[in-house]
Amino acid sequence: MPDSAPHHSDRMHRPLRWLWLSLAVIVLDLGIKALASAHLDYGRPLEVLPIFNLTLLHNTGAAFSFLAEHAGWQRWLFALIAIGASIGLTVWLSRLKRGETLTAISLTLVIGGAIGNLYDRLVHGYVVDYLSFHWGDWYYPAFNLADTAITLGAVGLVLQSLFESRRPKASPAGQDKSSSADSSSADQSSSTDSSSTRGDS
């Protein structure tokens, strides 16, 4: 009995070991943002590929410049959303069962990306973006590693949901055992009745 509590606690906290991936995303994201801010001229594209530039931009909105043109209230709104989401997703992560690897990776990617951008909002008042893809004169909104991690995590959660919905549901073991027991009892009863009938005759 004394050993049951430690084992239960270990099971509950084992999924939280995946938070190392969140930490890796945060460190890489903030490191690359610092390099971009130090070595890129603001708003001046540095061509890497015909369809890809490194362009330093400051985004006061959400991912991909959503609500970026508002007066500044969105900074605190998105900060609160990021904090709430990070707490909620960490609780979800702590309750995962063994084998739910894709869900664990997806959750930690979203947590890492959310905290990476949260740091920018709280410290700078804007998010540092530097990845810019374009085709001809059409430019996709600039983004960063944190945005990429959040997007990949969201895709992973959707895929996991699809896998779960297509997985065949196993019949309840108790119901199968009960049916087998009832069938066995019925067979025994039928055999007993038959023997009794033969004895009477």
C-alpha angles and dihedrals in degrees: 000000000000091000096055096081097053092047091050091049091050091053091049095051101038094091090055088072086079088071087089085079090056089051091050091052092049094049094046093044096050092042093053091045090054091050092047092050092049100045108027126075111234112262094357112119119227106204115227099161132003088260100032133065136174104231124171111222135161115226118198091180134065128284114326091013096295109172090357094141098060125107099264105276088107089069092070094038092056091043091056091046091051092049093047093045093049092051093046094047092048090054089049090049092052090057098052118120127230112285098028090117099144091052092048092050092046094049094048092049091054092045092050093047093047093051092045092057091038090060090054093050095049096042104033105017090236140056119251112233125185111156113095125176123185143169113210107310094343114099126193112221110273117253142169143225092278091056089049092052092050092050094048090048092051091049090050092053091050091050091049090051090052091049090051093049092051096045111106113246113239117227113252110271093219092055091050092050091047091051091049091049092049091048091049092049091049091051092049091048091050091049091049092050091049092051091048092051092050090049093052093051 
